Structures are given as C-alpha cells and as structure tokens.
Amino acid sequence: MNADDPTWSKLCSLAELKEDALHPMEIDGIPVLVVNGRDKRLVIPRSCPHMANSLAEGAFDGHVLTCTKHLWQWSIDEGGEPVGMAEAPLLCYETLESNGELFCRAATELKYEHEDDDA
C-alpha cells in the first residue's frame, strides 16, 4: 500500500486526533467517524448498525465504543466486533497510516440496512 496511490485520500494528520476519542470527519464527501483508541484506530460509518443513531455521540473508553441509544457495544481492539448484546459488527473503511497522516479508501459510502429508524 502506498499513500501516493490515487485510490487513497488523506483524512487527517495523526497529531490532530485526541486519544480515546471520536472524531467525526468527511472523506470525499462521505461522513465518517474516526475512532482513535489506545491500541487501534478505525474509520467507520457514523451511524449505528442497529439503528441510525449517531455513533459520534456515543461513549468511548479507548477500547469499547457504546451507542447510547440502545447500548450496543463494539470492541475497537478487535476491529469492530460486537460485545455484549450487539448483534452486528461495525463496517470499517480501509485505512493507511503514512508519514504521520491517516489515509482512507472510501470509493463508496458504507451503509447499514436499518430495520426501523424510529425506534
């Protein structure tokens, strides 16, 4: 993987990211959420896989991301795998870190199929 490859888009400088924090951003017009954990960093869609609640408003302790609407949780260390009652993993964009910058490959927006957005 090479950051000079035109399929990669620069998302941000790694120095801009606070540790153990959620960072809503856009990449090529696509809304994404950078989850900057202690041991791993993921770039995911902003909405919860369960319902369309914003994960940018969730709780994050550096390892586990929690959606505050229905308390679904995911292990960031395990690449967005479900924890507890969560029934679906997080979709993740492909990322590359090079020269202190975070790049993302987001040719199309990753979306979840939500059963009911009103519940």
N, C-alpha and C positions, 0 to 999 in steps of 0.2 A: 504494500500500500504506500502510496506517495501523495503527499498533500498538494503537489503540483498537478495531479490528475484533475481534469476539469469536472469530474463527477463528484468531487469533494467541495463543499462550501464551508468557508470559515464561519464558525458560530460565535466564538469569543476568545479572549485571552484567558488562560487558566488563572492568572493572577486576579481577574475580575470576580472569580467565584468564591463566595464565602463557604467555608467548610460546614458540613452538616446542614446545608440549606437548599431550598428550592428556588430555582431561577427561571421564571417564565421568559421565553425569548421567541423570536421568529427566525426561521431559516428559509430563505427563498419564498417568503410569504406564507409559510406553513407554521402555525403556532405549535411550539414545543415546550417541554419542561425539562430543564437540566437539573438532575438530582445529583448533588455533589456530596457523596457520602465519605466516610472516613477511609474506607478501603476500596471503593468502586464508584465510578461515575456513570450514569445512564442518561440518555436523551430519549424521552418518551412523549407520547401524545399528552396533551393537558387534561383530557377527560378521563374519568374513572372507567374501567372496563365494565363495571356493574351498571352504572347509570351515568348520565352526562355531567355529573358533578365535577367541578374543577379540582384537580389534584394540586394545583398551585396553592390552594387554600387548605391543604392537608397538613398533617403533623408529620415531622420527620426527625428522628433521633440520631441520624448518621448511619443507621443500618436498616431500619424498618420505616417504610412510608405507609401512613394511615390515611384513608379517605374519611373525613369527618362526618360525611352524610350517613353512611351505614357501617362504618368501622371495618371495612375490608382493609387488609394489610398485605404488603409485599416485602420480601427480602431484597434489598438493593445489592447486598453482597452476593446473592445467588442469582443475579441477573433479572430480577423482577418476578421471581417465583412466588406463588401465593403462600401466605402464612395464615394460620387460624381458619376463619370462615370464608375467606376469599376463594372464589371458585374459578378464577381465570388469571393467567399470568399477564404481566404488562407487556405490551408491544414495545419494542425497542428499535430505535434507529441505529444504523451502523455508525460508529464514531472512530476517529483517529486523533491522537494527540501527537503534535509535532512542533518542535521549537517553541514550546510554551503556549501553544494555541490549540484550541479544540475545533476539529472539523467534523462535519456531519454529512452523510449521504442521505438526502431526502428528496428523491426524484418524485415521489408521490406521498401524499399525506396518509399516515397510518390511522385507521379509524376502527372503533369497536362497533359491533352491532348491539345497540341498547334495546332491551325489551320494552321498557317504558320509561320515558324521560321525566314523567311527572311524579313518580312515587318517591 
